[in-house]
Amino acid sequence: MKDSPVELVCREVVELVNEYLGHALSPEDHAAFDAHLAGCPPCTAYLEQMKTVIAMAGSLGAPRPAPEVEGELMDLFRRWSKKPS
């Protein structure tokens, strides 16, 4: 975004949500984002939805592989680690 203060439109807010949540916006862009949210209930709701999705995805955890797959991977690793360099 530009160095001068700008007014964001909803499409720009949607495009910047990841950077906003990742604290990757410049102070000026962060201020413009917050100013837009202050007057736009739909974008505020979208931001909250994204926070919920991220929290839910983070709570899922990684699935464990099937026991036979885990065994095969461990065998491959053992063979690989015993190879001469």
Secondary structure by P-SEA (a helix, b strand, c coil): ccccbbbbcaaaaaaaaaaaaaccccaaaaaaaaaaaaccaaaaaaaaaaaaaaaaaaacccccccaaaaaaaaaaaaaaaaccc
